[in-house]
């Protein structure tokens, strides 16, 4: 199983948004957005949340995910 990191913080900063604003814009709970932004490595993630994040940042899902290990 591979590990990934989500680039939530980087995209939020590019937009000038706080993590709370990202939460408000996506409808994803703040605690989840914060976890995704701060976790250095994750094995699982909710795909629906990824789609919402990619949509609000106007990027592809693949751009949001950084593969750390395969």
MMTF fields as JSON, N, C-alpha, C and O atoms, coordinates in Angstrom:
{
  "mmtfVersion": "1.0.0",
  "mmtfProducer": "UNKNOWN",
  "numBonds": 279,
  "numAtoms": 280,
  "numGroups": 70,
  "numChains": 1,
  "numModels": 1,
  "chainsPerModel": [1],
  "groupsPerChain": [70],
  "chainIdList": ["A"],
  "bondAtomList": [4, 2, 8, 6, 12, 10, 16, 14, 20, 18, 24, 22, 28, 26, 32, 30, 36, 34, 40, 38, 44, 42, 48, 46, 52, 50, 56, 54, 60, 58, 64, 62, 68, 66, 72, 70, 76, 74, 80, 78, 84, 82, 88, 86, 92, 90, 96, 94, 100, 98, 104, 102, 108, 106, 112, 110, 116, 114, 120, 118, 124, 122, 128, 126, 132, 130, 136, 134, 140, 138, 144, 142, 148, 146, 152, 150, 156, 154, 160, 158, 164, 162, 168, 166, 172, 170, 176, 174, 180, 178, 184, 182, 188, 186, 192, 190, 196, 194, 200, 198, 204, 202, 208, 206, 212, 210, 216, 214, 220, 218, 224, 222, 228, 226, 232, 230, 236, 234, 240, 238, 244, 242, 248, 246, 252, 250, 256, 254, 260, 258, 264, 262, 268, 266, 272, 270, 276, 274],
  "bondOrderList": [1, 1, 1, 1, 1, 1, 1, 1, 1, 1, 1, 1, 1, 1, 1, 1, 1, 1, 1, 1, 1, 1, 1, 1, 1, 1, 1, 1, 1, 1, 1, 1, 1, 1, 1, 1, 1, 1, 1, 1, 1, 1, 1, 1, 1, 1, 1, 1, 1, 1, 1, 1, 1, 1, 1, 1, 1, 1, 1, 1, 1, 1, 1, 1, 1, 1, 1, 1, 1],
  "groupList": [{"groupName": "UNK", "atomNameList": ["N", "CA", "C", "O"], "elementList": ["N", "C", "C", "O"], "formalChargeList": [0, 0, 0, 0], "bondAtomList": [1, 0, 2, 1, 3, 2], "bondOrderList": [1, 1, 2], "singleLetterCode": "X", "chemCompType": "L-PEPTIDE LINKING"}],
  "groupTypeList": [0, 0, 0, 0, 0, 0, 0, 0, 0, 0, 0, 0, 0, 0, 0, 0, 0, 0, 0, 0, 0, 0, 0, 0, 0, 0, 0, 0, 0, 0, 0, 0, 0, 0, 0, 0, 0, 0, 0, 0, 0, 0, 0, 0, 0, 0, 0, 0, 0, 0, 0, 0, 0, 0, 0, 0, 0, 0, 0, 0, 0, 0, 0, 0, 0, 0, 0, 0, 0, 0],
  "groupIdList": [1, 2, 3, 4, 5, 6, 7, 8, 9, 10, 11, 12, 13, 14, 15, 16, 17, 18, 19, 20, 21, 22, 23, 24, 25, 26, 27, 28, 29, 30, 31, 32, 33, 34, 35, 36, 37, 38, 39, 40, 41, 42, 43, 44, 45, 46, 47, 48, 49, 50, 51, 52, 53, 54, 55, 56, 57, 58, 59, 60, 61, 62, 63, 64, 65, 66, 67, 68, 69, 70],
  "secStructList": [7, 7, 3, 3, 3, 3, 7, 2, 2, 2, 2, 2, 2, 2, 2, 6, 7, 7, 2, 2, 2, 2, 2, 2, 2, 2, 6, 7, 7, 2, 2, 2, 2, 2, 2, 2, 2, 2, 7, 1, 7, 5, 1, 7, 7, 7, 2, 2, 2, 2, 2, 2, 2, 2, 2, 2, 2, 6, 1, 7, 2, 2, 2, 2, 3, 3, 3, 3, 3, 7],
  "xCoordList": [0.841, 0.0, 0.884, 1.866, 0.532, 1.323, 0.891, -0.193, 1.745, 1.442, 1.394, 2.148, 0.487, 0.333, 0.318, 0.165, 0.478, 0.307, -0.575, -0.373, -1.55, -2.418, -1.874, -1.405, -1.935, -1.372, -2.409, -2.467, -3.225, -4.299, -3.747, -4.219, -2.764, -2.208, -1.632, -1.857, -0.897, -0.298, -1.368, -1.266, -2.389, -3.437, -4.246, -4.65, -4.487, -5.206, -4.395, -4.945, -3.1, -2.248, -2.228, -2.24, -2.196, -2.218, -3.486, -3.452, -4.605, -5.881, -6.043, -6.945, -5.166, -5.283, -6.375, -6.934, -6.679, -7.74, -7.173, -6.086, -7.913, -7.593, -8.18, -8.986, -7.771, -8.341, -9.823, -10.589, -10.238, -11.661, -12.441, -13.545, -11.863, -12.516, -12.618, -13.63, -11.578, -11.629, -12.766, -13.526, -12.878, -13.959, -15.324, -16.205, -15.493, -16.765, -17.099, -18.255, -16.104, -16.324, -16.609, -17.314, -16.068, -16.23, -17.335, -17.867, -17.689, -18.644, -17.998, -18.691, -16.679, -15.935, -15.694, -15.292, -15.934, -15.708, -14.298, -13.326, -14.215, -12.924, -11.891, -10.731, -12.297, -11.344, -10.732, -9.562, -11.511, -11.005, -10.056, -8.985, -10.438, -9.565, -8.239, -7.174, -8.305, -7.092, -6.216, -4.997, -6.84, -6.086, -5.4, -4.224, -6.143, -5.561, -4.42, -3.436, -4.535, -3.501, -2.255, -1.151, -2.421, -1.294, -0.637, 0.506, -1.341, -0.791, 0.385, 0.235, 1.563, 2.715, 2.588, 3.142, 1.845, 1.657, 0.299, -0.103, -0.406, -1.699, -1.771, -1.215, -2.461, -2.651, -4.024, -4.192, -5.006, -6.35, -6.897, -6.516, -7.798, -8.434, -9.8, -9.979, -10.743, -12.087, -12.069, -11.739, -12.427, -12.342, -13.325, -13.01, -14.491, -15.457, -14.883, -15.075, -14.182, -13.53, -12.455, -12.313, -11.699, -10.676, -11.309, -10.789, -12.427, -13.116, -13.585, -13.443, -14.138, -14.601, -13.437, -13.546, -12.331, -11.157, -10.611, -10.308, -10.489, -9.974, -10.877, -10.394, -12.183, -13.128, -12.993, -12.951, -12.925, -12.856, -11.515, -11.449, -10.444, -9.134, -8.95, -7.968, -9.913, -9.863, -8.616, -7.912, -8.366, -7.256, -7.782, -8.902, -6.968, -7.332, -6.977, -6.081, -7.679, -7.407, -5.932, -5.31, -5.378, -3.973, -3.014, -1.936, -3.414, -2.574, -2.582, -1.653, -3.642, -3.827, -3.043, -2.757, -2.698, -2.087, -0.601, -0.209, 0.214, 1.647, 1.934, 1.724, 2.412, 2.72, 4.075, 5.076, 4.097, 5.339, 6.002, 7.222, 5.214, 5.723, 4.736, 3.532, 5.221, 4.351, 4.487, 3.839],
  "yCoordList": [-1.181, 0.0, 1.241, 1.313, 2.214, 3.427, 4.483, 4.416, 5.435, 6.569, 7.836, 7.999, 8.725, 9.978, 11.155, 10.994, 12.331, 13.584, 14.458, 14.532, 15.118, 16.016, 17.434, 17.883, 18.125, 19.474, 20.543, 21.58, 20.29, 21.205, 22.557, 23.604, 22.526, 23.779, 24.652, 25.862, 24.034, 24.805, 25.478, 26.661, 24.707, 25.282, 26.339, 27.336, 26.143, 27.154, 28.446, 29.536, 28.323, 29.516, 30.246, 31.477, 29.484, 30.113, 30.939, 31.994, 30.455, 31.154, 32.249, 33.081, 32.248, 33.212, 32.832, 33.698, 31.54, 31.046, 30.388, 29.812, 30.48, 29.712, 28.314, 28.073, 27.399, 26.05, 26.085, 25.266, 27.02, 27.181, 27.591, 27.102, 28.487, 28.881, 27.712, 27.554, 26.897, 25.7, 24.797, 24.277, 24.616, 23.809, 24.379, 23.64, 25.672, 26.32, 26.182, 25.952, 26.318, 26.275, 24.86, 24.688, 23.844, 22.458, 21.714, 20.737, 22.162, 21.417, 20.262, 19.464, 20.162, 19.127, 19.648, 20.799, 18.816, 19.29, 19.858, 19.336, 20.944, 21.596, 20.613, 20.654, 19.729, 18.776, 17.878, 17.504, 17.54, 16.706, 17.496, 17.005, 18.714, 19.57, 19.791, 19.717, 20.06, 20.288, 19.035, 19.122, 17.877, 16.607, 16.402, 16.043, 16.633, 16.466, 17.445, 17.098, 18.649, 19.666, 19.403, 19.758, 18.782, 18.629, 17.255, 17.114, 16.247, 14.884, 14.753, 15.005, 14.358, 14.209, 12.998, 12.985, 11.973, 10.756, 10.162, 10.107, 9.717, 9.066, 7.837, 7.822, 6.814, 5.599, 5.599, 5.017, 6.248, 6.29, 7.71, 8.518, 7.977, 9.284, 9.099, 8.185, 9.943, 9.872, 10.477, 11.65, 9.662, 10.134, 11.273, 12.184, 11.228, 12.306, 13.626, 14.673, 13.573, 14.778, 15.267, 16.471, 14.337, 14.725, 15.452, 16.465, 14.929, 15.558, 16.966, 17.889, 17.129, 18.449, 19.425, 20.577, 18.97, 19.829, 20.228, 21.398, 19.261, 19.549, 20.55, 21.459, 20.385, 21.285, 22.715, 23.665, 22.868, 24.213, 24.892, 26.115, 24.089, 24.652, 24.786, 25.366, 24.237, 24.264, 23.555, 24.068, 22.363, 21.519, 20.097, 19.783, 19.247, 17.834, 17.13, 17.568, 16.04, 15.267, 14.879, 14.919, 14.507, 14.087, 15.193, 14.912, 16.45, 17.578, 17.77, 18.335, 17.29, 17.459, 16.426, 16.636, 15.315, 14.175, 14.097, 14.138, 13.985, 13.758, 12.335, 12.018, 11.479, 10.09, 10.069, 10.528, 9.532, 9.47, 8.106, 8.017, 7.057, 5.682, 4.854, 5.106, 3.884, 2.938, 1.576, 0.632],
  "zCoordList": [0.0, 0.0, 0.0, 0.739, -0.83, -0.925, 0.073, 0.653, 0.253, 1.128, 0.285, -0.674, 0.669, -0.058, 0.904, 2.115, 0.335, 1.067, 0.186, -1.026, 0.798, 0.039, 0.098, 1.144, -1.007, -1.117, -0.792, -1.454, 0.225, 0.607, 1.047, 0.604, 1.906, 2.434, 1.306, 1.278, 0.388, -0.707, -1.575, -1.899, -1.942, -2.788, -2.043, -2.642, -0.764, 0.026, 0.072, -0.087, 0.288, 0.342, -0.991, -1.028, -2.101, -3.422, -3.622, -4.255, -3.076, -3.207, -2.152, -2.253, -1.137, -0.048, 0.943, 1.616, 1.035, 1.906, 3.157, 3.13, 4.241, 5.441, 5.273, 4.374, 6.142, 6.098, 6.431, 5.923, 7.276, 7.593, 6.346, 6.108, 5.555, 4.305, 3.334, 2.651, 3.273, 2.425, 2.889, 2.073, 4.186, 4.753, 4.361, 3.922, 4.518, 4.19, 2.708, 2.353, 1.848, 0.402, -0.098, -1.092, 0.578, 0.117, 0.837, 0.31, 2.041, 2.851, 3.587, 4.218, 3.516, 4.234, 5.649, 5.819, 6.667, 8.043, 8.224, 7.679, 9.005, 9.25, 9.781, 9.37, 10.689, 11.271, 10.193, 10.284, 9.189, 8.097, 7.214, 6.855, 6.863, 6.049, 6.77, 6.157, 8.058, 8.851, 8.865, 8.717, 9.044, 9.043, 7.697, 7.64, 6.613, 5.274, 5.039, 4.386, 5.555, 5.348, 6.179, 5.768, 7.353, 8.275, 8.266, 8.701, 7.779, 7.826, 6.858, 5.662, 7.372, 6.49, 5.566, 4.466, 6.028, 5.234, 5.561, 6.724, 4.529, 4.733, 3.833, 2.735, 4.314, 3.522, 2.856, 1.785, 3.484, 2.913, 2.973, 3.819, 2.048, 1.991, 1.327, 0.522, 1.654, 1.094, -0.308, -0.482, -1.308, -2.688, -2.972, -3.737, -2.373, -2.559, -2.049, -2.669, -0.923, -0.388, -1.353, -1.57, -1.929, -2.911, -4.095, -4.562, -4.57, -5.696, -5.343, -6.144, -4.153, -3.715, -3.6, -4.02, -3.037, -2.895, -4.261, -4.496, -5.155, -6.491, -7.199, -7.874, -7.044, -7.699, -7.17, -7.952, -5.855, -5.281, -5.59, -5.719, -5.708, -6.056, -7.571, -8.035, -8.342, -9.795, -10.333, -11.204, -9.788, -10.236, -10.421, -10.019, -11.028, -11.15, -9.846, -9.124, -9.547, -8.332, -8.284, -7.223, -9.427, -9.491, -9.039, -8.515, -9.245, -8.833, -7.316, -6.739, -6.695, -5.255, -4.449, -3.27, -5.09, -4.4, -4.728, -5.894, -3.699, -3.866, -3.39, -2.22, -4.292, -3.95, -3.243, -3.792, -2.019, -1.245, -1.367, -1.506, -1.317, -1.413, -2.195, -2.142, -2.908, -3.621, -3.017, -3.469]
}
